[in-house]
Each structure stands twice: as structure tokens, then as C-alpha cells.
Amino acid sequence: MLVRFNDRSFPVFSAARAFPAQSLRRELDRLFGDLERAPSFADSFAPTVSFVDTAEALVLRAELPGVAEKDIDIDVTANAVTIKASRKLETLEGYTAQRRERQSFTFAQSYELGARVDPERVQASLKQGVLTLTLPKVAEAQPKKVTVTAAA
Amino acid sequence: MDQQTQEKNRPLRKLSPNVDVFENEHELLVVADVPGLDPNEIGVHVELPELRIEAKVQGSPDTPVSYVRTFRLDERIDAERVQADYKDGVLRVHLTKSAAFRPRRVAVQAS
């Protein structure tokens, strides 16, 4: 499977800022899709992915409606995460399609993480089409509270 | 955080979900990608000739999201018989056609 590294090789916080571009791309896909469903555009589908940095962990949230658990692959290293997901839309027996905007897709994306995480403790859950990946930071990467002591 | 601050920092994202519409002789089936919702927060409103699907996601760690999509239906739909289900972030709305508009086989009797 193709693993596409994003050309904006961004640290974790710019992932959220990259969103408008993906949104625009999606809109363009839709515009062109209304004229004709071009397969080349289907290939460029990118689900909405966001990161939240809590003190203890990086939390990735990816919108993957209609994707089965078995069709999601996640690879985590200490400083990167790769997500692969795909869905194949079934044709409905006995129905004719009046409108088709939803797409089958194969998605693969790697994200460079802004903090070192412990791959052994990563947790993933899929709920109502949303993948939540909790990537606990290693102790050294967690913020330290420094107590100020009054000089004697 | 007070409401005003929240609105400034996190404007409500309004999305128009991608939708498929299928038809057979009994119904129209609307299928929409609307991930991450509480089923109780999904509004499916049929006010002929309009079908409106809307949902708000509040309290998510991300920017709040609102989905809205409106369709014009024709008179064939029975507004009393609309069913919706939500699974894996995909909403399916079954809109049953009125009996009068469903095909009925008429037997020809030999005279």
C-alpha cells in the first residue's frame, strides 16, 4: 500500500492549521464531482484529522465514517504515526442511484509528532465513525512543573 | 470560559455532509456521512416538500461542528413514514413513497 508523506511535513500543531487546505480540496472535489465523478479526485480524499495536545498525551482524531475496524491500520513509532484506512461503498441491490457524493477511498497518511510518545501504550478506539488515537508522551516529553522556592 | 470567548476562538464549523440518494419502487434512501454524533442529537425533519438533516456536535475537544443539508422532496413521499438509523458515523434515512405512487400490478382478467 502506498504511504504518502504529507509534503507539508508539519510538526503536530500545524496539523490543525493544515485543515483549511484539506477542506478546500474537499470542496473542489465536490464541485468537480457534481460534474463528473473523476477517479483521480477520489484518490485524493483526505479525511479530517486533528490533534490535541494534553499534557500527558497527543490525541489524534480522524473522521472515518463507514470504515470498518478491520480496514484501519495504525503504525506508531516514538515520533510518528501512520494511519491507513479504506472503505468500499457497496452498491445497493434493487436501488438506482439518484445522487452519489460519498466516495470509496483508500487513505494513508503519516504525521510527524511534536513530542516523543510511547508506542507500547497507544490506545485506539473507533466510535460512530471517529477514530481516536491516544498517544501517551514519554515522561521526558511531559511538561514539568517547577516549584519556585524563596531564597533563604 | 464564557460563551463569547468560546465563539471568538472556536467558530462553529458548518459542514455540508456528502450524501448519496437511492431510489427503488418503495422508497427513497438518503445516506449521509456524518461522523462523531450522538444519535439523539441528529435532527431529521420532513416538512414537505423539504427534508432537512441537521446535527450539532457540542462538547467535543475539537471545534464544534454543525451539519446541515436540505433536500427538496416531491409529493410521492409519505411524511408520516420516515425512518432513520445511525451506525458507524453514517446516517440512513428511509423515505417511504405514498401508496398511491407505488407501482401496483393490475391483473388482466379474461372476459
Boltz contact constraints between the chains, C-beta under 6 A:
constraints:
  - contact:
      token1: [A, 50]
      token2: [B, 62]
      max_distance: 6.0
  - contact:
      token1: [A, 52]
      token2: [B, 61]
      max_distance: 6.0
  - contact:
      token1: [A, 63]
      token2: [B, 35]
      max_distance: 6.0
  - contact:
      token1: [A, 65]
      token2: [B, 33]
      max_distance: 6.0
  - contact:
      token1: [A, 65]
      token2: [B, 35]
      max_distance: 6.0
  - contact:
      token1: [A, 65]
      token2: [B, 89]
      max_distance: 6.0
  - contact:
      token1: [A, 65]
      token2: [B, 90]
      max_distance: 6.0
  - contact:
      token1: [A, 66]
      token2: [B, 88]
      max_distance: 6.0
  - contact:
      token1: [A, 66]
      token2: [B, 90]
      max_distance: 6.0
  - contact:
      token1: [A, 92]
      token2: [B, 22]
      max_distance: 6.0
  - contact:
      token1: [A, 94]
      token2: [B, 24]
      max_distance: 6.0
  - contact:
      token1: [A, 95]
      token2: [B, 22]
      max_distance: 6.0
  - contact:
      token1: [A, 95]
      token2: [B, 24]
      max_distance: 6.0
  - contact:
      token1: [A, 96]
      token2: [B, 23]
      max_distance: 6.0
  - contact:
      token1: [A, 97]
      token2: [B, 22]
      max_distance: 6.0
  - contact:
      token1: [A, 98]
      token2: [B, 21]
      max_distance: 6.0
  - contact:
      token1: [A, 98]
      token2: [B, 23]
      max_distance: 6.0
  - contact:
      token1: [A, 99]
      token2: [B, 21]
      max_distance: 6.0
  - contact:
      token1: [A, 100]
      token2: [B, 20]
      max_distance: 6.0
  - contact:
      token1: [A, 101]
      token2: [B, 18]
      max_distance: 6.0
  - contact:
      token1: [A, 101]
      token2: [B, 19]
      max_distance: 6.0
  - contact:
      token1: [A, 102]
      token2: [B, 18]
      max_distance: 6.0
  - contact:
      token1: [A, 102]
      token2: [B, 20]
      max_distance: 6.0
  - contact:
      token1: [A, 102]
      token2: [B, 33]
      max_distance: 6.0
  - contact:
      token1: [A, 128]
      token2: [B, 36]
      max_distance: 6.0
  - contact:
      token1: [A, 128]
      token2: [B, 89]
      max_distance: 6.0
  - contact:
      token1: [A, 129]
      token2: [B, 35]
      max_distance: 6.0
  - contact:
      token1: [A, 129]
      token2: [B, 88]
      max_distance: 6.0
  - contact:
      token1: [A, 129]
      token2: [B, 89]
      max_distance: 6.0
  - contact:
      token1: [A, 130]
      token2: [B, 35]
      max_distance: 6.0
  - contact:
      token1: [A, 130]
      token2: [B, 36]
      max_distance: 6.0
